[in-house]
Amino acid sequence: MTDRSGDKPRPKRDLPEKAPPRAPSVRIDDVERNRMVEVLRTYCGEGVLTLDEFSDRVALVFDANTQADLDLVVADLPVLRGSPVPETERRKTSHSVVAIMSGTRRTGRWRPGEELNSFALMGSCELDLRQAEIDGSMVTINASAIMGSIDIIVPEGIEVDLDGFAFMGSKETRIKEVPRIPGAPVVRVVAFALMGSVIVRTKRTRADREADRSQRRQQQLDRRRAGVERSLEHHARRIEEKLERHGISLPAPPAPPAPPAGTSWTQQLAGKAAPDGTVTILFSDIVGYTEMTETLGDLRAHERLTTHNDILRKQLVAHEGYEVKSQGDGFMVAFAGASRALRCAIALQRAFADHCRARPDEPIQVHIGLNTGEVLKDGDDFLGRTVILASRIAGEARSGEILTSSVVKALADGSGEFMFDVPREVSLKGVSQPQTVYPVVWQV
């Protein structure tokens, strides 16, 4: 049928579909995050997500700040049904893994039952749970190894409960210490090892291996630098000895000017604070001072503490650090800049290393932590989250180590003056979220 003008009727145009409304940028709290973790755990139980995928998405949940961020975590997942998935649509459940004078592996996507029996007689079983589909909140593995081995691989952050006993054999865990993933299923292993072994471990990733290779290369570079430094020091000493024999002495470097009398350290720092008002806090403590006191006695331990204080305060003056307070063997120091605090921390570790080489019978070792941020002033003291984090980070530092927060590293990266080792994630007392800390490379 044509219209009056004789033209053919024009086809009806499809109207564009209305775009779905965007999720509002509503801030969320831990209640919503924990609720989403439970949703992800249900997906894991239904076989939609593996343990590795579950752990990756949980990390995204705890990084989310808004409801829109949470929605993106499950945007590509199917809608959960009200009833369980029929068994015909799911992978077959494995209830036993047996190896008799042979080797058996369960890897990739597979579904262990809530209780799995693994038996190795003069053979080996490998159970890789990283891509496994776990039903429920716990999987129990009864592992019996008789003159054989059972190797159980779990993702990082999964809680493992190893029980049982070994007779002329071994049962052990080799799990990387990382914060536990909230809501993740628990892997319970009941081991029986008779002249065999049952091992539960996390498997190193390619990124871990690359980090180790990078660390070994850095250590080789540090050893070469240390050799060059020792050679330069040796030649410098020989030149000084020759000058002394001829009665020539080099002038001493000028000492930094002393602050005016009657000026408190807070007033000094106020005139030299960072432009944004932030302060870098450094905590330093002697390693094993309590044991030192018990071994040496109060008098000798106090003499060594006095030596430590003299070395530390000398470096504080040289790097314009301001001693907030000292309690026993610990010092809290404030700096107007992160780079200045890092230079002082490195100089401190080198000074104590020189002391240990010169007096090996009276060693002094310290561990140092740094953090940068805004602080609260209370008379001649500083308070607040920045100070707490610096103190906790110092507590995580090992003997002879300098640990910094991610804020300090970010501020110091721009200069290219400092080198940092492989970062690690730590759980700090009183801090809800795990923190990433960076060891400073200070040996030359």
C-alpha positions as CSV (number, residue, x, y, z in Angstrom):
1,M,0.0,0.0,0.0
2,T,1.3,3.5,-0.9
3,D,0.6,6.9,0.5
4,R,-1.0,9.7,-1.4
5,S,2.2,10.8,-3.0
6,G,2.7,7.4,-4.5
7,D,5.8,6.7,-2.4
8,K,6.4,3.4,-0.7
9,P,5.7,3.4,3.1
10,R,8.8,4.2,5.0
11,P,10.0,1.4,7.3
12,K,9.5,1.9,11.0
13,R,12.8,2.9,12.7
14,D,13.8,1.1,15.8
15,L,14.1,3.5,18.7
16,P,17.5,3.2,20.6
17,E,17.2,1.2,23.8
18,K,17.3,3.3,26.9
19,A,20.7,2.9,28.6
20,P,20.5,1.2,32.0
21,P,20.8,3.5,34.9
22,R,24.2,3.8,36.3
23,A,24.8,2.7,39.9
24,P,25.0,5.8,42.2
25,S,28.3,6.7,43.6
26,V,27.3,5.9,47.1
27,R,30.0,5.3,49.6
28,I,30.0,1.9,51.2
29,D,31.3,0.5,54.5
30,D,32.6,-2.9,55.7
31,V,29.1,-4.3,56.1
32,E,28.5,-4.0,52.3
33,R,32.0,-5.4,51.6
34,N,31.5,-8.4,53.8
35,R,28.1,-9.0,52.2
36,M,29.7,-9.0,48.8
37,V,32.4,-11.5,50.0
38,E,29.6,-13.9,51.0
39,V,28.1,-13.5,47.5
40,L,31.4,-14.4,46.0
41,R,31.8,-17.4,48.3
42,T,28.4,-18.6,47.0
43,Y,29.6,-18.3,43.5
44,C,32.7,-20.2,44.5
45,G,30.6,-23.0,46.0
46,E,28.4,-23.1,42.8
47,G,31.5,-23.7,40.7
48,V,31.3,-20.3,38.9
49,L,34.6,-19.1,40.5
50,T,37.7,-21.0,41.4
51,L,39.7,-20.4,44.6
52,D,42.2,-18.2,42.7
53,E,39.4,-16.2,41.0
54,F,37.7,-15.9,44.4
55,S,40.8,-14.4,46.1
56,D,41.4,-12.0,43.2
57,R,37.8,-10.6,43.4
58,V,37.9,-10.4,47.2
59,A,40.9,-8.1,46.8
60,L,38.8,-5.9,44.5
61,V,35.9,-5.9,47.0
62,F,38.1,-4.5,49.8
63,D,39.6,-1.9,47.4
64,A,36.1,-0.7,46.5
65,N,34.8,2.7,47.8
66,T,31.4,3.0,46.2
67,Q,28.4,0.7,45.3
68,A,29.4,1.1,41.6
69,D,32.8,-0.4,42.4
70,L,31.1,-3.4,44.1
71,D,28.7,-3.9,41.1
72,L,31.7,-4.2,38.7
73,V,33.1,-7.1,40.7
74,V,30.2,-9.3,39.8
75,A,29.1,-7.6,36.5
76,D,30.3,-10.6,34.4
77,L,28.8,-13.3,36.6
78,P,25.5,-15.0,36.0
79,V,22.5,-14.2,38.3
80,L,22.4,-16.5,41.3
81,R,19.5,-18.9,41.2
82,G,17.3,-19.6,44.3
83,S,18.0,-23.4,44.2
84,P,21.2,-25.2,44.0
85,V,22.6,-26.0,40.6
86,P,21.4,-29.5,39.5
87,E,24.2,-32.1,39.7
88,T,23.9,-32.8,36.0
89,E,25.1,-29.2,35.2
90,R,28.1,-29.4,37.5
91,R,31.5,-31.1,37.3
92,K,31.6,-34.6,38.8
93,T,32.6,-34.5,42.5
94,S,35.9,-36.3,43.3
95,H,35.8,-38.1,46.7
96,S,39.0,-40.1,46.4
97,V,42.5,-39.8,44.8
98,V,44.6,-43.0,44.8
99,A,48.2,-43.6,43.7
100,I,49.6,-47.1,44.1
101,M,53.2,-47.4,42.8
102,S,52.2,-44.6,40.4
103,G,51.5,-40.9,40.1
104,T,48.1,-39.2,40.2
105,R,47.4,-35.5,39.7
106,R,44.3,-33.4,40.1
107,T,44.9,-30.0,38.6
108,G,42.9,-27.3,36.7
109,R,39.2,-27.0,37.2
110,W,37.9,-29.9,39.3
111,R,35.5,-30.3,42.1
112,P,36.7,-32.0,45.4
113,G,33.9,-33.2,47.7
114,E,33.5,-31.8,51.2
115,E,35.5,-34.8,52.3
116,L,38.3,-36.1,50.0
117,N,40.3,-39.2,50.7
118,S,43.8,-39.3,49.2
119,F,46.0,-42.4,49.5
120,A,49.5,-42.9,48.2
121,L,51.3,-46.3,48.5
122,M,54.8,-46.1,47.1
123,G,53.5,-43.5,44.7
124,S,52.7,-39.7,44.6
125,C,49.5,-37.7,44.6
126,E,49.3,-34.0,43.7
127,L,46.2,-32.1,44.6
128,D,46.2,-28.6,43.1
129,L,43.3,-26.6,44.7
130,R,44.1,-23.2,43.0
131,Q,41.5,-23.8,40.2
132,A,39.3,-26.1,42.2
133,E,35.6,-25.5,42.7
134,I,34.9,-25.7,46.4
135,D,31.4,-26.4,47.9
136,G,30.7,-25.0,51.3
137,S,33.0,-23.3,53.8
138,M,35.4,-26.2,54.4
139,V,37.0,-29.1,52.5
140,T,38.5,-31.9,54.5
141,I,41.3,-34.0,52.9
142,N,42.2,-37.3,54.6
143,A,45.8,-37.7,53.3
144,S,47.5,-41.1,53.9
145,A,51.0,-41.6,52.6
146,I,52.7,-45.0,53.0
147,M,56.2,-44.9,51.5
148,G,54.8,-42.3,49.2
149,S,54.0,-38.6,49.0
150,I,51.0,-36.4,48.9
151,D,51.5,-32.8,47.7
152,I,48.6,-30.3,48.3
153,I,48.8,-26.9,46.7
154,V,46.5,-24.1,47.9
155,P,46.2,-20.4,46.9
156,E,47.8,-17.7,49.0
157,G,45.5,-16.4,51.7
158,I,43.6,-19.6,52.2
159,E,43.5,-20.8,55.8
160,V,44.9,-24.3,56.3
161,D,44.4,-26.6,59.3
162,L,46.9,-29.5,59.3
163,D,46.4,-32.3,61.8
164,G,47.4,-35.9,62.1
165,F,50.7,-37.6,62.8
166,A,53.8,-39.0,61.0
167,F,55.8,-42.1,61.9
168,M,59.3,-42.2,60.2
169,G,57.9,-39.7,57.8
170,S,56.9,-36.0,57.7
171,K,53.9,-33.7,57.6
172,E,54.4,-30.0,57.1
173,T,53.1,-26.7,55.7
174,R,55.1,-24.4,53.4
175,I,52.6,-21.6,53.1
176,K,53.5,-18.0,52.4
177,E,52.6,-15.8,55.2
178,V,49.9,-13.4,53.8
179,P,46.7,-12.0,55.4
180,R,43.8,-14.5,55.3
181,I,41.1,-13.8,52.7
182,P,37.9,-13.1,54.5
183,G,35.1,-15.6,53.7
184,A,37.5,-18.0,51.9
185,P,36.9,-21.8,52.4
186,V,39.1,-23.5,55.0
187,V,41.3,-26.4,53.9
188,R,41.5,-29.0,56.7
189,V,44.1,-31.8,56.1
190,V,44.2,-34.9,58.4
191,A,47.6,-36.5,57.6
192,F,48.9,-40.0,58.2
193,A,52.5,-40.4,57.0
194,L,54.2,-43.8,57.4
195,M,57.7,-43.5,55.9
196,G,56.2,-41.0,53.6
197,S,55.3,-37.3,53.5
198,V,52.3,-35.0,53.4
199,I,53.0,-31.4,52.4
200,V,50.6,-28.5,52.1
201,R,52.1,-25.5,50.3
202,T,51.6,-22.4,48.2
203,K,53.2,-22.5,44.8
204,R,55.5,-19.7,43.7
205,T,54.2,-17.6,40.8
206,R,56.2,-16.3,37.9
207,A,56.1,-12.9,39.5
208,D,57.7,-14.3,42.7
209,R,60.4,-16.0,40.7
210,E,61.1,-12.8,38.8
211,A,61.2,-10.8,42.1
212,D,63.8,-13.3,43.5
213,R,66.0,-13.0,40.4
214,S,65.8,-9.3,40.6
215,Q,66.7,-9.5,44.3
216,R,69.7,-11.7,43.5
217,R,70.9,-9.3,40.8
218,Q,70.6,-6.4,43.3
219,Q,72.6,-8.3,45.9
220,Q,75.4,-8.9,43.4
221,L,75.4,-5.2,42.6
222,D,75.5,-4.4,46.3
223,R,78.5,-6.7,46.8
224,R,80.3,-5.0,43.9
225,R,79.5,-1.6,45.3
226,A,80.7,-2.7,48.7
227,G,84.0,-3.8,47.2
228,V,84.5,-0.5,45.4
229,E,83.6,1.4,48.6
230,R,86.2,-0.6,50.7
231,S,88.8,0.0,48.0
232,L,88.1,3.7,48.0
233,E,88.3,3.8,51.9
234,H,91.6,2.0,51.8
235,H,93.1,4.4,49.4
236,A,91.7,7.4,51.3
237,R,93.3,6.1,54.5
238,R,96.7,5.7,52.8
239,I,96.5,9.2,51.5
240,E,95.6,10.6,55.0
241,E,98.5,8.6,56.5
242,K,101.0,10.1,54.0
243,L,99.7,13.6,54.6
244,E,100.0,13.1,58.4
245,R,103.7,11.9,58.0
246,H,104.4,15.2,56.2
247,G,102.6,17.3,58.8
248,I,99.6,18.1,56.6
249,S,96.1,17.9,58.0
250,L,92.8,18.3,56.2
251,P,90.3,20.8,57.5
252,A,87.3,19.3,59.3
253,P,83.9,19.8,57.7
254,P,82.0,22.7,59.3
255,A,79.4,21.6,61.9
256,P,75.8,22.7,61.3
257,P,74.7,25.8,63.2
258,A,73.2,25.2,66.6
259,P,69.6,26.4,67.2
260,P,69.1,29.5,69.2
261,A,69.0,29.0,73.0
262,G,65.5,28.6,74.5
263,T,64.0,27.4,71.2
264,S,62.0,24.2,71.4
265,W,62.3,21.6,68.7
266,T,58.6,22.1,67.7
267,Q,59.4,25.8,67.0
268,Q,62.5,24.8,65.0
269,L,60.5,22.3,63.0
270,A,57.6,24.7,62.3
271,G,60.0,27.0,60.4
272,K,61.2,24.1,58.2
273,A,58.0,22.0,57.7
274,A,57.1,20.6,54.4
275,P,55.0,23.0,52.2
276,D,51.9,20.8,52.6
277,G,52.3,20.7,56.4
278,T,53.2,17.0,56.5
279,V,55.9,15.5,58.8
280,T,58.0,12.4,58.3
281,I,58.2,10.3,61.5
282,L,61.1,7.9,62.1
283,F,61.2,5.3,64.9
284,S,64.4,3.5,65.8
285,D,64.9,0.7,68.3
286,I,67.9,-1.5,69.4
287,V,67.4,-5.1,68.4
288,G,67.3,-7.5,71.4
289,Y,68.0,-4.9,74.1
290,T,66.1,-6.8,76.8
291,E,68.3,-9.9,76.1
292,M,71.3,-7.7,76.1
293,T,70.5,-6.4,79.5
294,E,70.1,-9.9,80.9
295,T,73.3,-11.1,79.4
296,L,75.6,-8.1,80.1
297,G,74.0,-6.8,83.3
298,D,72.6,-3.3,83.9
299,L,75.9,-1.4,84.0
300,R,77.4,-2.7,80.7
301,A,74.1,-2.6,78.9
302,H,73.7,1.0,80.0
303,E,77.2,1.8,78.6
304,R,76.2,0.2,75.3
305,L,73.0,2.2,75.3
306,T,75.0,5.4,75.9
307,T,77.1,4.6,72.8
308,H,74.0,4.0,70.8
309,N,72.5,7.3,71.8
310,D,75.7,9.2,71.0
311,I,75.8,7.7,67.5
312,L,72.1,8.3,66.8
313,R,72.1,11.9,68.1
314,K,75.2,12.7,66.0
315,Q,73.3,11.7,62.9
316,L,70.2,13.6,63.9
317,V,72.2,16.8,64.1
318,A,73.9,16.1,60.8
319,H,70.5,15.5,59.0
320,E,68.4,18.1,60.9
321,G,66.2,15.6,62.6
322,Y,64.3,16.6,65.7
323,E,64.2,14.2,68.6
324,V,60.6,14.0,69.8
325,K,61.2,11.6,72.7
326,S,63.3,8.6,73.7
327,Q,62.1,5.7,75.8
328,G,64.8,3.3,76.9
329,D,66.4,2.0,73.7
330,G,63.8,3.6,71.3
331,F,63.7,7.0,69.6
332,M,61.0,8.9,67.9
333,V,62.3,11.5,65.5
334,A,60.6,14.1,63.2
335,F,61.8,15.5,59.8
336,A,60.4,18.2,57.6
337,G,61.0,16.0,54.4
338,A,60.9,12.3,53.5
339,S,64.2,12.4,51.6
340,R,66.0,14.0,54.6
341,A,64.5,11.3,56.9
342,L,65.7,8.5,54.5
343,R,69.2,10.0,54.3
344,C,69.3,10.0,58.1
345,A,68.0,6.4,58.4
346,I,70.6,5.2,55.9
347,A,73.4,7.1,57.7
348,L,72.3,5.5,61.0
349,Q,72.4,2.0,59.7
350,R,75.9,2.6,58.1
351,A,77.1,4.2,61.3
352,F,76.0,1.2,63.4
353,A,77.5,-1.2,60.8
354,D,80.8,0.7,61.1
355,H,80.6,0.4,64.9
356,C,80.0,-3.4,64.7
357,R,83.0,-3.8,62.4
358,A,85.3,-1.7,64.6
359,R,84.0,-3.3,67.9
360,P,82.7,-6.8,67.0
361,D,82.6,-7.7,70.7
362,E,80.1,-4.9,71.4
363,P,77.6,-5.0,68.5
364,I,74.7,-2.6,68.2
365,Q,72.0,-3.3,65.7
366,V,68.8,-1.3,65.2
367,H,65.6,-1.6,63.1
368,I,64.0,1.6,61.7
369,G,60.5,2.4,60.4
370,L,59.2,5.6,58.6
371,N,55.9,7.1,57.7
372,T,54.8,10.5,56.3
373,G,51.5,12.3,56.9
374,E,49.7,14.9,59.0
375,V,50.1,14.8,62.8
376,L,48.4,16.2,65.9
377,K,50.6,18.3,68.2
378,D,50.2,17.8,71.9
379,G,52.7,20.0,73.7
380,D,56.1,18.7,72.7
381,D,54.7,15.4,71.3
382,F,53.1,14.3,68.1
383,L,50.1,12.0,68.0
384,G,47.8,10.5,65.4
385,R,47.6,7.7,62.7
386,T,50.8,8.8,61.0
387,V,52.8,8.2,64.2
388,I,51.1,4.9,65.0
389,L,51.8,3.5,61.5
390,A,55.5,4.6,61.8
391,S,55.8,2.8,65.1
392,R,54.1,-0.4,63.8
393,I,56.2,-0.4,60.7
394,A,59.4,-0.1,62.8
395,G,58.2,-3.2,64.8
396,E,57.9,-5.2,61.5
397,A,61.5,-4.2,60.4
398,R,64.1,-6.9,60.8
399,S,67.6,-6.4,62.3
400,G,69.5,-3.9,60.4
401,E,66.5,-3.1,58.1
402,I,64.8,0.2,57.2
403,L,61.1,-0.1,56.3
404,T,59.0,2.7,54.8
405,S,55.4,3.1,54.1
406,S,54.1,3.5,50.5
407,V,53.7,7.2,51.2
408,V,57.4,7.7,52.0
409,K,58.4,5.6,48.9
410,A,56.1,7.6,46.6
411,L,57.6,10.9,47.9
412,A,61.2,9.7,47.5
413,D,60.8,8.0,44.1
414,G,60.9,11.2,42.2
415,S,64.5,12.0,43.2
416,G,66.0,8.7,42.0
417,E,68.3,8.9,45.0
418,F,67.1,5.9,46.9
419,M,66.7,2.2,46.1
420,F,64.0,-0.1,47.5
421,D,63.9,-3.9,47.8
422,V,61.0,-6.2,47.0
423,P,57.9,-4.9,48.9
424,R,55.9,-7.1,51.3
425,E,52.4,-6.9,52.7
426,V,52.1,-6.9,56.5
427,S,49.3,-6.8,59.0
428,L,49.9,-4.2,61.6
429,K,48.4,-4.3,65.1
430,G,45.4,-1.9,65.4
431,V,45.2,-1.3,61.6
432,S,42.3,-2.9,59.8
433,Q,43.8,-3.2,56.3
434,P,47.1,-4.9,55.4
435,Q,49.8,-2.4,54.6
436,T,52.5,-2.6,51.9
437,V,56.0,-1.7,53.2
438,Y,59.2,-1.2,51.3
439,P,62.7,-2.2,52.5
440,V,65.4,0.5,51.8
441,V,68.6,-0.7,50.2
442,W,71.3,1.0,52.2
443,Q,74.4,-1.2,52.0
444,V,77.1,0.1,49.6
